[in-house]
Amino acid sequence: MTTNRRVVITGMSVNTVLGDTLEDFLNSLLAGRSAIDRWKAFDTSEIDVKIGGDLSGYEIALKISGLKGRAPDDVIERIERIFPISPWSTQLSTLLAVDAFRDAALFSPMLDLTRVAAIVAGENLNLRYNSAVWDKFRAAPNSIDARYALTAWDGDLSGCIADVLGIRGSLYTVSGACASGNVGLRSAVDEIQRHGMDAVVVVGAVFDINPALLQGFANLGALSVEQFDDEPTRASRPFDVLRQGFVAAHAGAALALEEREFALRRGARIYGEVVGVEINSSGMRSAMPSEEDEARVLQSLLANTGTDPREVDFVSAHATSTQKGDIAEIRALKKVFGAHVRKLKINAPKSMLGHSLVSASTVETVAAVLQMQAGMLHPSINIAQQDAEIDLDVCAGEATPHPVRCLVKNAFGFWGINSACLIKCFDGSR
């Protein structure tokens, strides 16, 4: 298969505490709203972590009701059949796939479902659900529902998405820790360019975190703990001198991608073109960032897409709000972009969203593309005193008008996984 097949974004969806529609999500970001509050999904009395972005009260039935008349009746029927026997994360993440399909107008007779793929980005998605099952198992082993043999696997989500949407092309789950979304995006580009898929839906799955993992992160020194427990909206503060760690959060998003010519034949609305995605390894089992390898992945991205660094207008930073992580990313940007780095606009979506872990880069890619479409960049909030070494334009304070023709989305994960994608505005002329 030749690789001259270009990949465009034709559909997007999102679900965060800031909103579950693209419009509400963008408006909340531009307004500088924080999604961080106290956890309600579980009891935090015995752990050090009290705050996060909590979607546990999300009204799934209301979302399904809102899709009626906007998605085909048979899709709604399959949702209503599958959801009663599916974990919470599977339900929310499947709805994201349906919403992105709907946004792309892919419920179309032009679509050959044997040429459509579904890729789930993320691993260990159902931690809270699995913890509850194990508690039940310890009390009464024979009480475990036979369906747990299916729902315990992350692959169950991809199966539910394929069932609901009728997808019959490639189907799998990928992982890359907090870079999982970019890993999924690269896999989708590969499916279209090398394996003949017309369309791919990539789902950055909602991670159903449990208190044990939160305490593990706290013990590692990675989380914001105690300092802002009484003011949770101030806790996630990338680039600020008082940053002390990330704030975990629920969120998910999905992207519908198509081969450019197929999308144009359909008359699809195109949000942007995915020009390339690069991934590398720091060669170590570690949670520590590597400035050198973050720079290397950005250099590869620019070189392999034939992009002059001066073409890039905007970087949606990984920026988790850890002391070392934020500095490493800024140093990598300075190394790669040279003098042009002073003209870049950079922002930190996690300042408002918190860190949604495996779905973070998909959620933040949706945010970046929406900003590109709007010509407005959201602020990086909670920067009371910007770190002296982070002497770049990080959009501190207020939303900023800024035309974006070319953007980079960084995503870095534990175990030395470094990634970046490049997306360009699409005008049909190239």
C-alpha positions in Angstrom: 0.0 0.0 0.0 1.4 3.4 -0.9 1.8 6.1 1.8 0.6 9.1 -0.2 -2.8 8.7 1.4 -3.4 11.8 3.5 -5.3 11.7 6.8 -7.8 14.3 8.0 -9.9 14.8 11.1 -13.6 14.9 10.3 -15.2 14.2 13.7 -14.5 14.8 17.3 -16.1 14.3 20.7 -15.2 15.0 24.3 -16.4 14.3 27.8 -14.8 16.2 30.7 -16.1 18.0 33.8 -15.9 21.1 31.7 -18.4 19.8 29.2 -19.5 16.9 27.0 -20.1 18.9 23.8 -17.4 20.5 21.7 -19.0 24.0 22.1 -19.3 23.8 25.9 -15.8 22.4 26.2 -14.2 25.1 24.1 -16.1 27.9 25.8 -15.1 26.6 29.3 -11.4 26.4 28.2 -11.5 29.9 26.8 -13.1 31.2 30.0 -10.3 29.7 32.1 -12.6 27.5 34.2 -11.1 24.8 36.3 -12.6 21.3 36.4 -10.9 20.3 39.7 -13.0 19.6 42.9 -13.1 16.9 45.6 -13.3 13.3 44.6 -16.8 11.8 44.9 -16.3 8.5 43.1 -14.8 6.9 46.1 -14.0 7.5 49.8 -10.7 9.4 50.2 -10.7 9.4 54.0 -7.9 6.8 54.2 -5.7 8.2 51.4 -3.6 11.4 51.0 -5.3 12.5 47.7 -8.6 14.4 48.1 -9.1 16.3 44.9 -9.4 15.6 41.2 -11.6 15.9 38.1 -14.6 13.7 38.9 -17.1 12.5 36.3 -18.7 9.8 38.4 -22.0 11.7 38.6 -22.3 12.0 34.8 -25.8 11.2 33.6 -25.3 8.5 31.0 -29.0 8.0 30.4 -29.4 11.7 29.6 -26.6 11.5 27.0 -28.2 8.4 25.3 -31.5 10.2 25.2 -29.8 13.2 23.5 -28.4 10.9 20.8 -31.9 9.6 19.9 -32.8 11.1 16.5 -29.2 12.1 15.9 -27.8 8.5 15.6 -29.5 5.6 13.8 -32.1 3.7 15.8 -30.2 0.4 15.5 -27.2 2.1 17.1 -29.3 3.3 20.0 -30.8 -0.2 20.3 -27.4 -1.8 20.5 -26.3 0.8 23.2 -29.3 0.0 25.3 -28.6 -3.8 24.9 -24.9 -3.6 25.8 -24.7 -0.9 28.5 -26.5 -2.7 31.3 -23.8 -5.3 31.3 -20.9 -3.0 30.7 -18.5 -1.2 33.1 -18.8 2.6 33.6 -15.7 3.4 31.6 -16.9 1.2 28.7 -20.2 3.1 28.6 -18.7 6.6 28.6 -16.0 5.6 26.1 -18.4 3.9 23.7 -20.6 7.0 23.8 -17.5 9.1 22.7 -17.1 6.8 19.7 -20.7 7.2 18.7 -20.5 11.0 19.2 -17.4 11.3 17.0 -19.0 9.1 14.3 -22.1 11.3 14.4 -20.0 14.5 14.3 -18.2 13.2 11.2 -21.5 12.2 9.5 -20.2 8.7 9.1 -23.6 7.1 9.6 -23.7 7.1 5.8 -24.5 4.6 3.1 -21.2 5.6 1.5 -19.3 3.9 4.3 -18.1 0.3 3.8 -17.8 -0.9 7.4 -15.2 -3.5 6.4 -12.9 -0.5 5.6 -13.4 1.2 9.0 -11.2 0.6 12.0 -11.6 1.2 15.7 -8.7 1.8 18.0 -8.9 2.3 21.8 -6.1 4.2 23.4 -5.4 3.3 27.0 -4.8 0.4 29.4 -6.1 -0.8 32.8 -9.2 1.2 32.2 -11.5 -0.3 34.7 -9.5 -0.2 38.0 -12.4 0.9 40.2 -14.7 -1.7 38.6 -12.2 -4.4 39.0 -11.5 -3.5 42.6 -15.2 -3.9 43.3 -15.4 -7.3 41.6 -12.4 -8.5 43.6 -14.0 -7.4 46.9 -17.1 -9.4 45.9 -14.9 -12.4 44.8 -13.1 -12.5 48.2 -16.5 -12.6 50.0 -18.2 -15.2 47.6 -16.1 -16.5 44.7 -19.0 -18.3 43.1 -21.0 -15.1 42.9 -18.9 -13.7 40.1 -20.9 -13.1 36.9 -19.7 -15.1 33.9 -19.5 -11.9 31.9 -16.5 -10.8 34.0 -14.5 -13.1 31.9 -15.1 -10.6 29.1 -15.4 -7.3 30.9 -12.2 -7.7 32.8 -10.2 -7.1 29.6 -9.5 -3.7 28.1 -10.3 -5.3 24.7 -14.0 -5.5 25.8 -14.3 -1.8 25.1 -13.1 -2.1 21.5 -15.5 -5.0 21.1 -18.4 -2.8 22.4 -17.5 0.0 20.0 -17.3 -2.4 17.1 -20.7 -3.9 18.1 -22.5 -0.6 18.5 -21.1 1.0 15.3 -21.0 -2.2 13.2 -17.3 -1.7 12.5 -15.7 -4.7 10.7 -12.2 -3.4 9.9 -9.2 -3.4 12.1 -10.0 -3.5 15.9 -7.5 -3.3 18.7 -6.3 -1.5 21.8 -3.0 0.3 22.2 -1.2 1.7 25.2 1.6 4.2 25.9 0.9 5.3 29.4 0.0 9.1 29.3 1.1 9.2 25.6 -1.6 6.5 24.7 -3.7 9.0 22.7 -0.8 9.8 20.4 0.1 6.1 20.0 -3.5 5.5 19.0 -3.4 8.4 16.5 -0.2 7.1 14.9 -1.8 3.7 14.6 -4.8 5.2 12.9 -2.6 7.1 10.4 -0.9 3.7 9.7 -4.3 2.0 9.2 -5.3 4.6 6.6 -2.0 5.0 4.8 -0.8 1.4 4.8 -3.8 -0.9 5.3 -6.5 0.6 3.2 -8.9 1.8 5.8 -11.2 4.6 4.7 -12.0 5.8 8.2 -10.8 5.1 11.8 -12.3 6.1 15.1 -9.7 6.6 17.9 -11.1 6.6 21.4 -9.0 8.1 24.2 -10.8 6.1 26.9 -12.1 7.4 30.2 -9.8 5.9 32.9 -11.8 4.7 35.9 -9.1 5.4 38.5 -9.2 3.8 41.9 -7.9 5.1 45.3 -5.0 2.7 45.4 -3.4 4.1 42.3 -3.9 7.6 43.5 -2.1 6.8 46.7 0.6 5.1 44.6 1.1 8.3 42.6 1.2 10.3 45.8 3.8 8.0 47.3 5.8 8.4 44.1 5.7 12.2 44.6 3.9 12.8 41.3 0.6 14.2 42.6 -0.4 17.5 44.1 -1.2 16.7 47.8 -2.5 18.8 50.7 -1.3 22.2 49.6 -4.4 23.1 47.7 -6.9 20.7 49.1 -9.1 23.6 50.4 -8.8 25.4 47.0 -8.9 22.6 44.5 -9.3 24.8 41.5 -5.8 26.2 42.2 -4.1 22.9 42.5 -3.1 22.2 38.9 -0.6 24.9 38.0 1.8 24.1 35.2 4.7 26.5 34.8 4.1 28.1 38.2 6.8 28.1 40.9 4.4 26.5 43.4 3.6 23.5 41.2 4.0 20.3 43.1 2.5 17.6 40.9 -0.4 16.7 38.7 -4.0 16.4 39.6 -5.7 13.2 38.3 -9.0 13.5 36.5 -11.7 11.6 34.5 -12.0 12.6 30.9 -12.2 11.1 27.5 -12.3 12.0 23.8 -12.5 10.5 20.3 -11.3 11.4 16.9 -12.8 10.3 13.6 -10.1 10.2 10.9 -10.5 9.6 7.2 -8.5 9.3 4.1 -8.5 12.8 2.5 -10.0 11.9 -0.9 -12.7 9.7 0.7 -13.6 12.6 3.0 -13.8 15.0 0.1 -15.9 12.7 -1.9 -18.4 12.5 1.0 -18.4 16.3 1.3 -17.2 15.9 4.9 -16.3 18.9 7.0 -12.6 18.7 7.8 -11.2 20.1 11.0 -7.5 19.6 10.1 -4.9 17.3 8.7 -2.8 15.0 10.7 0.6 15.4 9.0 2.6 13.1 11.3 3.0 11.4 14.7 6.4 10.4 16.1 7.2 8.3 19.2 10.5 7.3 20.8 11.8 5.8 24.0 14.2 7.2 26.6 15.5 3.7 27.1 14.7 3.5 30.8 12.0 2.2 33.1 11.4 5.4 34.8 8.9 8.2 35.6 11.5 10.8 35.1 11.4 13.0 32.0 14.2 13.1 29.5 14.8 16.5 28.0 17.1 15.0 25.4 14.6 12.4 24.1 11.7 14.9 24.2 13.7 17.1 21.9 14.6 14.2 19.8 11.0 13.2 19.2 10.2 16.8 18.2 13.1 16.9 15.8 12.0 13.7 14.2 8.5 15.0 13.9 9.6 18.1 12.0 12.1 16.3 9.9 9.8 13.4 8.9 7.0 15.7 8.0 9.2 18.2 6.1 8.1 21.0 8.4 10.3 24.1 9.0 10.2 24.9 12.7 9.1 28.4 11.8 5.8 27.0 10.4 4.6 26.0 13.8 2.4 28.5 15.5 1.3 26.8 18.6 2.3 24.0 21.0 -0.3 22.3 23.2 2.1 21.3 26.0 2.0 18.1 28.0 2.7 20.3 31.0 1.6 18.1 33.9 2.5 20.6 36.7 5.5 18.6 38.0 8.7 20.5 38.8 11.0 18.4 36.6 8.5 17.6 33.8 7.5 21.1 32.9 11.2 22.3 32.9 12.3 19.4 30.7 9.5 20.1 28.1 10.4 23.8 27.9 14.1 23.0 27.5 13.3 20.6 24.7 11.2 23.2 22.9 14.0 25.8 23.2 16.5 23.3 21.8 14.3 22.3 18.8 12.8 25.6 17.9 15.7 27.9 18.5 15.0 31.6 18.1 11.5 30.8 16.8 10.5 29.5 20.3 10.0 33.2 21.3 7.2 33.5 18.7 5.5 30.3 19.7 2.3 30.3 21.7 2.3 27.5 24.3 -0.5 26.6 26.7 -1.3 24.0 29.3 -4.7 22.4 29.1 -4.0 20.4 32.3 -4.1 23.6 34.3 -7.9 23.4 33.9 -8.6 19.8 33.1 -6.2 18.0 35.4 -4.4 15.0 34.0 -6.7 12.4 32.5 -3.8 9.9 32.2 -4.3 7.5 29.2 -6.8 9.8 27.4 -4.9 13.1 28.1 -3.4 13.5 24.6 -6.7 12.7 22.8 -8.7 15.1 25.0 -6.0 17.8 24.5 -5.8 17.2 20.8 -9.5 17.9 20.5 -8.9 21.1 22.6 -6.0 22.1 20.3 -8.0 21.6 17.1 -10.9 23.5 18.5 -8.6 26.4 19.3 -7.1 26.3 15.8 -10.6 26.5 14.4 -11.6 29.4 16.7 -8.4 31.4 16.2 -8.3 31.7 20.0 -6.0 30.1 22.5 -7.1 29.2 26.0 -5.2 30.6 29.0 -2.9 28.5 31.2 -4.4 29.3 34.6 -3.0 29.4 38.1 0.3 31.0 37.1 0.7 33.4 40.0 4.5 33.5 39.6 5.9 32.0 36.4 9.0 29.9 36.8 12.0 32.1 35.8 13.3 29.3 33.5 10.0 29.1 31.7 10.5 32.5 30.0 8.2 31.8 27.0 4.7 32.8 26.1 2.6 30.2 27.9 -0.7 32.1 27.5 -0.8 33.0 31.2 -3.9 34.9 32.3 -6.5 35.3 29.6 -7.5 33.7 26.3 -5.4 35.0 23.4 -6.5 35.6 19.8 -3.9 33.8 17.6 -4.2 32.4 14.1 -3.0 28.8 14.0 -2.0 27.2 10.7 0.2 24.5 12.2 0.2 23.0 15.8 2.2 20.5 17.8 0.7 18.3 20.5 3.2 16.8 22.9 2.5 13.8 25.1 5.0 12.0 27.4 4.4 8.9 29.4 6.0 6.9 32.2 8.7 4.4 31.1 10.3 6.9 28.9 7.6 7.1 26.2 7.8 10.4 24.3 5.5 11.5 21.5 4.4 14.4 19.4 1.9 14.9 16.6 1.7 17.7 14.0 -1.7 18.9 12.7 -2.2 21.5 10.1 -5.2 23.7 9.2 -6.9 22.3 6.1 -7.9 24.6 3.3 -8.1 22.0 0.4 -5.3 23.7 -1.6 -2.4 21.5 -0.6 
